[in-house]
Amino acid sequence: MTASSALLPRARRRGSWFTADRVTALLMLLPSVLAVAVFVYYFIGRTVYVSFTDWNQIRDSQNLNLKLVGWENYTKVFAQARFQTDFRNLVVFTTFFLSGCLALGLLLALLVDARVRGEAFFRSVYLFPMALSFIVTGVSWRWLFTPGNMPLDPTGINLLLHRAGLDFMQSAWITNAAVWPGIKTALLKTKLGIPLAIVPVVLAATWQMAGFTMAMYLAGLRSIGEELREAAIVDGATEWDVFRLIKLPLLRPVTLSAVIVLAHASLKIFDLVLTMTGGGPGNATEVPGILMYELTFKSNKIAQGSAVAVVMLLLIALLIIPYLWNTMRTELEQ
């Protein structure tokens, strides 16, 4: 066998990659790849660059003459009491939103998994809120939680309480500016605690997304073999033991996926808060997304708005990247 004939199979193997099917697939994917590269990654890079400039006033778009100012915009943003309040609100919203969706979604999944009569109907009812946009949800729940003139001329839920003779349970709801317990610290310009006006926003968001969590948990429960439960029952385990020691551990991957999706949605929440409370009263329910919008498009502080956007991006990246890394590593190990 000559050297040329020995290299021929290797050359064929190298050249075989560029088949007609693969070239066609690459050409089909090319427009999408270019669109993502330009409209996602280029603009992310552009936003990061602008956040380090002095673009905080109206300028001629043909002659921006941007100057790099380092971390100045980030320093100004983090020093603002408004941003600190928004960040506190985001932490509170995310904590209660995640907890509510996971708990309610798991409960609904367990009820549906019990093979109740009319299971398809209940699944549809629980999933229906997902068909609505956060805009519609915000408007609808704003009607419910607008307090009206208490106690004699209430609206929404307060009206129901008034007609039921439960005036003592009426509340200011989305107009309540109180923060509980309202702890003051020397390091922060905002009070630490739970802004009471954000509770109705959490309820509305949980109502909309609990069905999604229910669907994920239901799929996870249906994937658990019935033989595991039967074997545990034979060994003397109760239904609670089966749930606690078998089902719940096997649902951990589902829980992780649900947390990633829900946390991603909560960290960039904007439309629900804007339509339901507008960020008020004061800044009691405002989140960084609204601050970024107002800094950029209303105050023309483009660089500071970009800094807020980059902070939001980093928060989401801190959540998503470890999850993707763990998923890729698990797939490679398998």
C-alpha positions in Angstrom: 0.0 0.0 0.0 1.4 3.3 -1.0 1.4 6.5 1.1 -1.1 8.2 -1.2 -3.5 5.3 -1.0 -3.2 5.2 2.8 -4.1 8.9 3.0 -7.0 8.5 0.7 -9.6 7.2 3.2 -8.6 9.9 5.6 -9.1 12.6 3.0 -12.4 11.1 2.1 -13.4 11.2 5.7 -12.4 14.8 6.0 -14.2 15.7 2.8 -17.3 13.8 3.6 -18.4 16.4 6.2 -19.4 18.8 3.5 -22.3 16.9 2.1 -25.2 18.4 0.3 -27.5 17.9 3.3 -25.1 19.6 5.7 -24.5 22.6 3.4 -28.2 23.0 2.9 -28.7 22.9 6.7 -26.0 25.5 7.2 -27.6 27.8 4.6 -31.0 27.4 6.2 -29.5 28.3 9.7 -27.4 31.1 8.5 -30.1 33.8 8.5 -31.1 32.9 12.0 -27.5 32.9 13.2 -26.9 36.3 11.6 -30.1 37.7 13.1 -29.2 36.4 16.6 -25.6 37.7 16.3 -26.8 41.2 15.3 -30.0 41.7 17.2 -29.0 39.9 20.4 -25.2 39.7 20.9 -24.3 42.9 19.1 -26.8 45.0 21.0 -25.8 43.4 24.3 -22.2 44.4 23.6 -23.4 47.9 22.5 -25.4 48.3 25.8 -22.4 47.3 27.8 -20.2 49.8 26.0 -22.8 52.6 26.4 -23.0 51.9 30.1 -19.4 53.0 30.4 -19.9 56.3 28.6 -21.2 59.8 29.4 -24.3 59.5 27.3 -26.7 61.0 29.8 -28.2 63.8 27.8 -29.8 64.4 24.5 -27.2 64.3 21.7 -26.9 64.5 18.0 -27.3 61.0 16.7 -24.8 61.8 13.9 -22.2 63.1 16.2 -22.4 61.4 19.6 -18.7 61.9 20.7 -19.1 59.5 23.6 -16.4 59.5 26.2 -15.6 56.6 28.5 -16.2 57.3 32.2 -15.4 53.9 33.7 -17.7 52.8 36.5 -19.2 56.2 37.1 -22.7 55.3 35.9 -22.8 52.1 38.0 -21.7 54.0 41.0 -24.4 56.6 40.5 -27.1 54.0 39.9 -26.2 51.9 43.0 -26.0 55.0 45.2 -29.6 56.0 44.2 -32.2 55.3 46.9 -34.6 54.5 44.0 -32.4 51.7 42.6 -31.9 50.3 46.1 -35.7 50.3 46.6 -36.2 48.7 43.2 -33.7 46.0 44.0 -35.3 45.3 47.4 -38.7 45.0 45.6 -37.2 42.6 43.1 -35.8 40.4 45.8 -39.1 40.3 47.7 -41.1 39.7 44.5 -38.9 36.9 43.3 -38.8 35.2 46.7 -42.6 35.1 47.2 -43.3 34.5 43.5 -41.1 31.5 43.4 -42.3 30.1 46.7 -46.0 30.6 45.7 -45.7 29.1 42.2 -43.7 26.0 43.4 -46.0 25.3 46.4 -49.3 25.9 44.5 -48.1 24.2 41.4 -47.0 21.1 43.3 -50.3 21.0 45.2 -52.4 21.3 42.0 -50.2 18.6 40.3 -50.8 16.2 43.2 -54.6 16.8 43.1 -54.7 16.2 39.3 -52.4 13.2 39.6 -55.0 11.6 41.9 -57.0 10.7 38.7 -59.9 12.8 39.7 -63.0 12.9 37.6 -62.9 15.7 35.0 -59.1 15.7 35.1 -58.8 17.2 31.6 -61.2 20.1 32.6 -59.1 20.9 35.7 -55.9 20.8 33.7 -57.4 23.3 31.2 -58.6 25.6 34.0 -55.2 25.7 35.7 -53.3 26.3 32.5 -55.7 28.9 31.1 -54.1 31.9 32.9 -50.9 31.2 30.9 -52.8 32.0 27.7 -53.1 35.6 28.9 -50.4 38.2 28.7 -49.1 40.0 31.8 -50.7 43.1 30.5 -54.2 41.6 30.6 -53.4 40.1 34.0 -52.2 43.4 35.4 -55.3 45.3 34.2 -57.7 42.6 35.6 -56.1 42.3 39.0 -55.8 46.1 39.3 -59.6 46.3 39.1 -59.7 43.7 41.9 -57.2 45.4 44.2 -58.1 49.0 43.7 -59.4 49.9 47.2 -61.8 52.7 46.4 -63.0 55.1 49.1 -63.0 53.0 52.3 -65.0 52.0 54.1 -68.3 53.2 52.6 -67.5 53.4 48.9 -65.1 50.6 48.3 -64.3 48.8 45.0 -63.0 45.4 43.9 -62.3 43.0 46.8 -63.1 45.6 49.3 -66.6 45.9 47.9 -67.1 42.2 48.4 -65.8 42.4 52.0 -68.1 45.4 52.6 -71.2 43.6 51.3 -70.3 40.6 53.5 -70.1 42.8 56.5 -66.3 42.3 56.9 -65.3 46.0 56.7 -62.5 45.4 59.2 -60.7 43.2 56.6 -60.6 46.0 54.0 -57.1 47.1 53.0 -55.4 49.7 50.8 -53.9 46.9 48.7 -51.9 48.4 45.8 -52.1 51.9 47.3 -50.5 50.9 50.6 -47.1 52.5 50.8 -46.1 50.8 54.1 -43.0 48.6 54.4 -43.0 45.8 57.0 -41.0 45.8 59.2 -39.3 48.8 57.6 -35.8 48.3 59.0 -33.4 51.2 58.5 -29.7 50.7 58.0 -26.7 53.0 57.8 -25.5 51.4 54.5 -28.8 51.7 52.6 -31.0 54.6 51.7 -34.1 52.4 51.7 -36.0 50.5 54.3 -35.6 46.7 54.5 -38.7 44.7 54.6 -41.7 43.7 52.6 -43.6 46.5 50.7 -47.2 45.6 51.4 -48.3 47.0 48.0 -46.3 44.3 46.2 -48.3 41.5 47.8 -51.2 41.8 45.3 -48.7 41.9 42.4 -47.2 38.6 43.7 -50.7 37.1 43.9 -51.4 38.1 40.3 -48.1 36.7 39.0 -48.5 33.5 41.0 -52.1 33.0 39.6 -50.8 33.3 36.1 -47.7 31.1 36.4 -48.8 28.4 38.9 -50.4 26.4 36.0 -47.1 26.2 34.2 -45.5 24.8 37.4 -48.4 22.4 37.8 -47.9 21.1 34.2 -44.2 20.5 34.9 -44.8 18.7 38.2 -47.6 16.7 36.7 -45.3 15.5 33.9 -42.7 14.6 36.5 -45.2 12.7 38.7 -46.5 10.7 35.7 -43.0 9.7 34.8 -42.5 8.0 38.2 -43.3 4.3 38.0 -46.2 3.0 40.0 -44.2 0.0 41.0 -42.1 2.2 43.2 -45.1 3.3 45.2 -46.5 -0.2 45.4 -43.2 -1.6 46.6 -43.0 1.1 49.3 -46.5 0.4 50.4 -45.7 -3.3 50.7 -42.7 -2.3 52.9 -45.0 -0.5 55.3 -44.6 3.1 54.0 -47.5 5.5 54.2 -48.6 7.8 51.4 -46.8 10.7 53.1 -43.6 8.6 53.2 -44.0 7.8 49.5 -44.3 11.4 48.7 -41.5 12.6 51.0 -39.0 9.9 50.4 -39.7 8.8 46.8 -41.6 11.3 44.8 -40.2 14.6 46.1 -36.5 13.5 45.6 -37.3 12.3 42.0 -38.9 15.7 41.3 -35.8 17.7 42.0 -34.8 18.1 38.4 -38.3 19.3 37.6 -38.1 21.8 40.5 -34.7 23.1 39.3 -36.1 23.6 35.8 -39.1 25.4 37.2 -37.0 27.6 39.4 -34.8 28.6 36.4 -37.8 29.5 34.2 -39.7 31.3 37.0 -36.7 33.2 38.3 -35.8 34.3 34.8 -39.3 35.7 34.4 -39.3 37.4 37.7 -35.9 39.1 37.3 -37.0 40.8 34.1 -40.6 41.5 35.2 -41.9 44.8 33.8 -45.3 44.7 32.1 -47.3 43.2 35.0 -46.0 45.8 37.5 -46.4 48.7 35.0 -50.0 48.0 34.2 -51.0 46.9 37.8 -49.4 49.6 39.9 -47.2 51.7 37.7 -44.5 51.2 40.3 -46.4 53.0 42.9 -47.4 54.1 45.4 -44.1 56.1 45.3 -41.6 53.4 44.4 -43.1 50.7 46.7 -43.6 48.2 43.8 -41.2 49.5 41.2 -38.6 47.1 39.8 -35.3 47.6 37.9 -37.0 47.1 34.6 -39.2 50.1 35.1 -36.3 52.2 36.3 -34.3 51.2 33.2 -37.2 52.2 31.0 -37.7 55.6 32.6 -34.0 56.5 32.8 -33.5 55.6 29.1 -36.6 56.8 27.4 -38.0 59.5 29.7 -35.0 61.1 31.3 -32.6 60.5 28.4 -30.0 59.1 30.7 -29.0 56.5 28.2 -25.8 55.4 30.0 -27.4 55.0 33.4 -30.3 53.1 31.9 -27.8 50.9 30.1 -26.0 50.3 33.4 -29.3 49.1 35.0 -29.9 46.9 32.0 -26.4 45.3 32.4 -27.1 44.7 36.1 -30.3 42.9 35.2 -28.5 40.9 32.5 -25.8 39.8 35.1 -28.5 38.7 37.5 -30.1 36.5 34.9 -26.7 35.2 33.8 -25.8 34.3 37.3 -28.9 32.1 37.3 -28.8 30.7 33.8 -25.1 30.0 33.2 -24.6 27.5 36.1 -27.7 25.7 35.1 -26.6 25.4 31.5 -23.1 24.3 32.6 -24.5 21.6 34.8 -26.8 20.4 32.1 -24.0 20.2 29.5 -21.8 18.4 32.0 -24.5 15.9 32.8 -25.2 15.2 29.1 -21.5 14.6 28.5 -21.2 12.3 31.4 -24.1 10.2 30.1 
